Amino acid sequence: MKKAKIVKKKFLGTSFVELWLEENDIARLACPGQFVMISAGSTYDPFLKRPLGILSCQENYFGLLFDIVGRGTKILSQLEIGDQVDLLGPLGNGFSLNPKEALLIGGGRGLVPLYFLAQIFTSKKIPFQFFFGIRNQEEKVLIDYLSELSIPMVLSCQEQLSNYYCGTVLDAFEDWLHHHSQSKPAQKIYACGPQGMFQALSKMEDIIPNQIEVSLESRMGCGYGVCLSCAVKKKGLPGYFHVCKDGPVFRLGEIEL
Amino acid sequence: MNLQVHLGNLTLSNPVILASGTAGYGREIAPYLDLDRIGALTLKGISSTPWVGNPPPRIHETYAGIMNSIGLENKGFDRFLREDLPFLENFQTRIIANIWGKTIEEYSDIAKKMNGLERIDAIEVNVSCPNIEQGGESFSCNSQILCQLIQNLRQKIQKPLIFKLGPNTDDLDNVLLFMEKEGVDILSITNTYPALAVDVENQSFIFSRKTAGLSGPAIKPLALKLVYDVIQKTRLPIIGMGGIMKAEDALEYLLIGAQAVALGSVNLVDPSAAVQIIDGIEAYLIQKNIFGINDLIGKVREVWR
């Protein structure tokens, strides 16, 4: 088990928290799409570590970004600079990193692995377009991450906001596809967001699910493949994948959502 | 310091075992833990043929514990042979195969297969998984069927034979007598406790099978009591387990007379915990001027007899 010290902490709005931690191995080895299992507190309650996607890495540091959704993330949001946490990682299989061209589609906290991916694509000079959707004004704080990358992007919000496509990110994506259908085949799609987004994506016309890499979220027990809790059904085959070990990145066509 | 323990004809270098289903087939936990430091590794439960297990959700956190409903998902014997057994050949540590089936014939089939593998040091029979329709706990809630299974397996298995019993074994006293008579070698006590959780928001059960198995610190005092009770009823050596998180917890089980302990849920949250627990037991013996682990086992029981 590794120990990492919190070196930076930032609240974004009322529910999002960004933490930066010092841990050499994770910072050096982590790839976009991978995650860590992090202790929420030092007692046995809550009992399990929490799986959190890695936002970015710099020198000896790595970043996490999460929203407060329950007991574990609440405790994590109360960590202060200088506090030490136990963790495992980097865990799981990340995104493929060598497409010719890419489309990134994210919703809400699905930003996390895609932001890391966008950084890598930028440094590797891989051309890509980022589609990002938020549900409401509250989540606007996430957009700052993308603005700082200065990349081509399409933003959507399910509430009326100026300069945002009004609707889901997939509405925005579909609209874009209609106008750019000629450029489609060369582009690999990377997506992360709520389950409903993946379901809708797999039903879209002109989309080949096996060309889409998605990063899944799941409740986990261990994060390293022993408890088999994070089961996701295989498509067209009996049995389950395990998100922690076989994923969290899957081809959309190989899983049943 | 001598930490060696003898459970019938199974000798372990120390009393700390990894419980089935919390350490995979060794390969998964090996990056975090030197397998040669532990007393034994119990493999994830294996059946003759692969089994897909239960639909998600499979896990639910409770206060200081977890409920699981994995449903004995496993890759089956053939894939174990191909994918995992060669890795285990690299270690000296004792390997216990945990087996299950839906019928006596299925139990018998996988038991014979495991019995034929040199690398397997003992066979643990799971008759107490609460998360499956046939097999598992269904065998320990009917003492007649359980006794048939015991007899059947003992005739076929030369390796040390362990039965893993849960908290709800039917006619426990007579089953224990029967096990002694038939020559069962060791007992593993206990498995997860059958438990229930309700999703209040959606007004439904959390798990599709409604009940699931509770483990972790939440069950430790209950499991300790069960181990204590069973020790009073039998002379068979016992592997005690349930909610062990640190050396002190393991020592409680040893002090009441368990010859070994198994770590379960703790492996999920800290895969290297076993080494700290072994070191902690050793440090305790030194601090208390106890020469060897066998002078500690059952000490509380003797003093308070």
Interface residues (C-beta under 8 A of the other chain):
Chain A: M1 S39 T43 Y44 D45 P46 F47 L48 K49 D86 L88 S218 R219 M220 G221 C222 Y224 G225 V226 C227 L228 S229 C230 A231 V232 K233 P238 G239 Y240 K245
Chain B: G21 T22 A23 G24 E28 I29 P31 Y32 K44 P50 V52 G53 P55 P56 P57 R58 I59 E61 T62 Y63 A64 G65 I66 N68 I70 E73 G216 P217 M245 S265 N267 L268 V269 D270 P271 S272
